[in-house]
Structure formats: C-alpha cells, structure tokens
Amino acid sequence: MRTSRPVLHDLERSRIEVILEVLAFAGIVFLVAMPAYYYPHLPDSIPRHFNLRGEPDGWSGKGGLLLTPVTCVVMYVSLTVVSRFPHIFNYPWPITEANARRQYTLSKQMMSAVKLNIVAIFSYITWGTIQTALGRQKGLSPSFAIISVPILFAILGLYLFKGSRAQ
C-alpha cells in the first residue's frame, strides 16, 4: 500500500507548521541554554527522578542534567527528518492522488505540534530539576503529568479528526 502512495516533493510549509517549528526550535535553544547557564551554580547532587506527586525520589550528579537536553535534541532532529517523508507515515485511511497533499500537510503539522509538545515537556522537566536542585522549589508540579500527557493525545486526536475529514 505504501509504495503506491504519491510522493510530493513540492509540499510547502503551512503557516501553522512554520509557527510550530519556530516555537519548537526556540524551545530547543532554551532547553540547551538553560543547563549551560545554571550548571556552574548547581550543587553536586541534583534530582534525576520525580514521583507522581512531583517530588524528587532519585538523585545523581549534576552531569546527569545534560542527558535531558541531549535526549530531546535527538528526538527533535529524528522527528524533523522523518517529517520530511510524510508518504511513509501510517495512515488509517487510503492516501490517493486526490487527498495526498492535504493528508501530508496535516501529518506534517501534527509532527510539528508533537515536537513542540515534547520540547515543552523536556524544558519543564529541566527547569524543574534545576529549580529543585537550587532549592527554589520542592519538585515538579503534581499536575504536570495530568496536563502534559492529555495534550499529546489531544494533538493526535485533533489531527486524526482533521485527517478523517480530509479523506
């Protein structure tokens, strides 16, 4: 089925995709700059894990703080590369010449929104880790998981809804 899908090389980025990409990239810059700025001020032991209430329940050396931005950057770059090939994505409906442009545009927008969500999640975790290590707060907000996970599902649901209407 995938091999019969149209491959469109002339897909332009929609306005919403550009906005999402700019915000996600700005988030990446913030995510990388934040630990670089605070690193010299951090104690030797910082939180490495938080429980469901947002309280730190695992500690490590401050070098562990670098893992979060590196992981996020790898995910960001991977999703950016994959989003250049929307014809290889899994779609729950047939992709035809008639609907390919709209479906690919929607799926690229979805990938941009997912990237922004992931960058926001990693940025908040990094910020919360730094603030907790510096004694400025007691951990992450307990509502963090309650809010961030449904946002991801809402993004996926919205694009599935839009995609089904664009068949």
RODO-2510 file (C-alpha; in nm, 4 decimals, decimal comma):
residues 167
     n   res          X          Y          Z
     1     m     0,0000     0,0000     0,0000
     2     r     0,2738     0,2482     0,0927
     3     t     0,4599     0,2048    -0,2350
     4     s     0,1532     0,3202    -0,4280
     5     r     0,1286     0,6471    -0,2359
     6     p     0,2124     0,9662    -0,4200
     7     v     0,5451     1,1240    -0,3274
     8     l     0,5151     1,5029    -0,3265
     9     h     0,8411     1,6963    -0,3319
    10     d     0,6811     2,0395    -0,3594
    11     l     0,4975     2,0494    -0,0268
    12     e     0,5182     2,3945     0,1218
    13     r     0,5008     2,4506     0,4944
    14     s     0,1707     2,5842     0,6141
    15     r     0,1604     2,8941     0,8335
    16     i     0,0727     2,6860     1,1395
    17     e     0,3597     2,4473     1,0701
    18     v     0,6045     2,7384     1,0463
    19     i     0,4795     2,8835     1,3758
    20     l     0,5040     2,5451     1,5496
    21     e     0,8550     2,4873     1,4111
    22     v     0,9777     2,8309     1,5210
    23     l     0,8383     2,7758     1,8709
    24     a     0,9877     2,4255     1,8924
    25     f     1,3277     2,5484     1,7757
    26     a     1,3174     2,8371     2,0249
    27     g     1,2343     2,5780     2,2909
    28     i     1,5372     2,3721     2,1890
    29     v     1,7607     2,6793     2,2200
    30     f     1,6135     2,7483     2,5659
    31     l     1,6489     2,3836     2,6673
    32     v     2,0176     2,3767     2,5730
    33     a     2,0997     2,7229     2,7116
    34     m     1,9290     2,6679     3,0471
    35     p     2,1597     2,3910     3,1797
    36     a     2,4627     2,5657     3,0297
    37     y     2,3785     2,8817     3,2243
    38     y     2,2896     2,7165     3,5549
    39     y     2,5464     2,4339     3,5540
    40     p     2,8207     2,6192     3,7459
    41     h     2,5686     2,7176     4,0155
    42     l     2,4261     2,3700     4,0732
    43     p     2,5156     2,1513     4,3683
    44     d     2,6973     1,8241     4,3002
    45     s     2,3784     1,6215     4,3609
    46     i     2,0603     1,7046     4,1691
    47     p     1,7222     1,5300     4,1262
    48     r     1,7216     1,2693     3,8498
    49     h     1,3705     1,1330     3,9011
    50     f     1,0389     1,2615     4,0324
    51     n     0,7454     1,0569     4,1620
    52     l     0,3825     1,1084     4,0537
    53     r     0,3397     1,3807     4,3147
    54     g     0,6301     1,5698     4,1564
    55     e     0,8664     1,5087     4,4472
    56     p     1,2267     1,4112     4,3772
    57     d     1,2852     1,0453     4,4646
    58     g     1,6169     0,9842     4,2926
    59     w     1,9383     1,1843     4,2849
    60     s     2,2502     1,1864     4,0680
    61     g     2,5481     1,4014     3,9846
    62     k     2,4819     1,7280     3,8095
    63     g     2,6251     1,5876     3,4870
    64     g     2,3019     1,3889     3,4585
    65     l     2,1241     1,7144     3,3794
    66     l     2,2814     1,7090     3,0334
    67     l     2,1017     1,3874     2,9421
    68     t     1,7613     1,5552     2,9172
    69     p     1,8562     1,8176     2,6561
    70     v     2,0601     1,5657     2,4576
    71     t     1,7683     1,3202     2,4512
    72     c     1,5278     1,5943     2,3467
    73     v     1,7565     1,7213     2,0704
    74     v     1,7943     1,3671     1,9329
    75     m     1,4161     1,3241     1,9357
    76     y     1,3646     1,6676     1,7768
    77     v     1,6142     1,6000     1,4971
    78     s     1,4739     1,2498     1,4368
    79     l     1,1169     1,3775     1,4102
    80     t     1,2327     1,6622     1,1849
    81     v     1,3989     1,4179     0,9456
    82     v     1,1048     1,1757     0,9466
    83     s     0,8554     1,4564     0,8851
    84     r     1,0223     1,5247     0,5505
    85     f     0,8798     1,1939     0,4257
    86     p     0,5058     1,2051     0,5008
    87     h     0,4355     0,9427     0,2348
    88     i     0,5932     0,6758     0,4608
    89     f     0,3713     0,7520     0,7618
    90     n     0,0998     0,5139     0,8701
    91     y    -0,2446     0,6496     0,7885
    92     p    -0,5731     0,4926     0,8956
    93     w    -0,7229     0,5602     0,5516
    94     p    -0,6053     0,5295     0,1916
    95     i    -0,3819     0,8036     0,0541
    96     t    -0,4641     0,8892    -0,3050
    97     e    -0,3570     1,1489    -0,5586
    98     a    -0,6678     1,3464    -0,4648
    99     n    -0,6068     1,3640    -0,0893
   100     a    -0,2271     1,3262    -0,0605
   101     r    -0,1407     1,6966    -0,0448
   102     r    -0,3919     1,7677     0,2332
   103     q    -0,3095     1,4490     0,4269
   104     y     0,0645     1,5111     0,4084
   105     t     0,0219     1,8747     0,5118
   106     l    -0,1879     1,7718     0,8120
   107     s     0,0549     1,4999     0,9153
   108     k     0,3494     1,7398     0,8935
   109     q     0,1585     1,9875     1,1098
   110     m     0,0897     1,7098     1,3583
   111     m     0,4596     1,6209     1,3733
   112     s     0,5470     1,9865     1,4351
   113     a     0,2912     2,0056     1,7172
   114     v     0,4226     1,6820     1,8699
   115     k     0,7784     1,8187     1,8549
   116     l     0,6695     2,1373     2,0297
   117     n     0,4919     1,9351     2,2978
   118     i     0,7971     1,7153     2,3547
   119     v     1,0285     2,0172     2,3738
   120     a     0,7915     2,1843     2,6229
   121     i     0,7816     1,8713     2,8392
   122     f     1,1598     1,8309     2,8412
   123     s     1,2080     2,2039     2,9050
   124     y     0,9744     2,1964     3,2023
   125     i     1,1451     1,8882     3,3458
   126     t     1,4864     2,0511     3,3043
   127     w     1,3669     2,3796     3,4551
   128     g     1,2039     2,1993     3,7462
   129     t     1,5145     1,9900     3,8056
   130     i     1,7336     2,2995     3,8137
   131     q     1,4961     2,4934     4,0395
   132     t     1,4651     2,1983     4,2773
   133     a     1,8422     2,1470     4,2865
   134     l     1,8876     2,5145     4,3703
   135     g     1,6281     2,4886     4,6498
   136     r     1,3879     2,7329     4,4829
   137     q     1,1053     2,4809     4,4629
   138     k     1,0223     2,1400     4,6090
   139     g     0,9835     1,9489     4,2806
   140     l     0,7662     1,9394     3,9721
   141     s     0,4027     2,0392     3,9799
   142     p     0,1824     1,7358     4,0525
   143     s    -0,0422     1,8449     3,7660
   144     f     0,2461     1,8181     3,5182
   145     a     0,1678     1,4608     3,4083
   146     i    -0,2058     1,5220     3,4280
   147     i    -0,1700     1,8099     3,1818
   148     s     0,1174     1,7101     2,9511
   149     v     0,0036     1,3605     2,8531
   150     p    -0,3538     1,4612     2,7575
   151     i    -0,2128     1,7458     2,5478
   152     l    -0,0197     1,4922     2,3416
   153     f    -0,3323     1,2802     2,2946
   154     a    -0,5324     1,5917     2,2087
   155     i    -0,2815     1,6778     1,9347
   156     l    -0,3064     1,3273     1,7904
   157     g    -0,6857     1,3266     1,8200
   158     l    -0,7191     1,6654     1,6508
   159     y    -0,5105     1,5597     1,3535
   160     l    -0,6896     1,2251     1,3256
   161     f    -1,0188     1,4149     1,3205
   162     k    -0,8939     1,6622     1,0586
   163     g    -0,7370     1,3820     0,8551
   164     s    -1,0562     1,1776     0,8535
   165     r    -1,2496     1,4787     0,7280
   166     a    -0,9924     1,5352     0,4517
   167     q    -1,0153     1,1842     0,3048
***
